[in-house]
Amino acid sequence: MREQPIGEAVKSDERAEVFAYHRGDMHAAIDTLLEDIRRQLTLAEAAMSRGMTRGWRPSYDRD
């Protein structure tokens, strides 16, 4: 399987699959994607040592 390079647009059929899974509810689709991102940040934070990142911690809010 080929990974997408950073900045490459998501294929429209992938978007359609997400919306179809949520029965066209855009808000539910966005909520699910945001929850996935938060979960990934939590896992990354748990896996990294504080020394490796010189004290940096992921933030769930934009600055």
C-alpha positions as CSV (number, residue, x, y, z in Angstrom):
1,M,0.0,0.0,0.0
2,R,1.3,3.4,-1.0
3,E,1.4,6.1,1.7
4,Q,0.2,9.6,0.8
5,P,2.9,12.3,0.7
6,I,2.4,15.2,3.1
7,G,0.2,17.8,1.5
8,E,-1.4,15.4,-1.1
9,A,-5.2,15.9,-1.1
10,V,-7.4,13.2,0.3
11,K,-9.2,11.3,-2.4
12,S,-12.9,12.2,-2.7
13,D,-14.0,8.6,-2.4
14,E,-12.4,8.5,1.1
15,R,-14.5,11.5,2.1
16,A,-17.6,9.9,0.7
17,E,-16.9,6.7,2.7
18,V,-16.6,8.7,6.0
19,F,-19.9,10.6,5.3
20,A,-21.7,7.4,4.3
21,Y,-20.5,5.7,7.5
22,H,-22.1,8.5,9.5
23,R,-25.2,8.5,7.2
24,G,-24.4,12.0,5.9
25,D,-24.1,13.6,9.3
26,M,-21.2,15.9,8.7
27,H,-21.0,16.9,12.4
28,A,-20.8,13.3,13.5
29,A,-18.0,12.6,10.9
30,I,-16.0,15.6,12.2
31,D,-16.5,14.6,15.8
32,T,-15.2,11.0,15.1
33,L,-12.1,12.3,13.2
34,L,-11.3,14.8,16.0
35,E,-11.7,12.0,18.6
36,D,-9.3,9.9,16.6
37,I,-6.7,12.7,16.5
38,R,-7.0,13.2,20.3
39,R,-6.5,9.5,20.9
40,Q,-3.4,9.5,18.7
41,L,-2.0,12.5,20.6
42,T,-2.7,10.7,23.9
43,L,-0.9,7.6,22.7
44,A,2.1,9.7,21.4
45,E,2.4,11.5,24.7
46,A,2.4,8.2,26.6
47,A,5.0,6.7,24.3
48,M,7.4,9.7,24.3
49,S,9.8,10.4,27.2
50,R,9.9,14.0,28.3
51,G,13.7,14.1,27.8
52,M,13.3,13.1,24.2
53,T,11.2,16.1,23.5
54,R,13.0,18.5,25.9
55,G,9.9,19.0,27.9
56,W,7.5,19.6,25.0
57,R,4.0,18.1,25.5
58,P,1.3,17.9,22.8
59,S,-1.5,20.4,23.2
60,Y,-5.1,19.5,22.4
61,D,-6.0,23.2,21.8
62,R,-4.6,25.5,19.1
63,D,-2.4,28.3,20.3
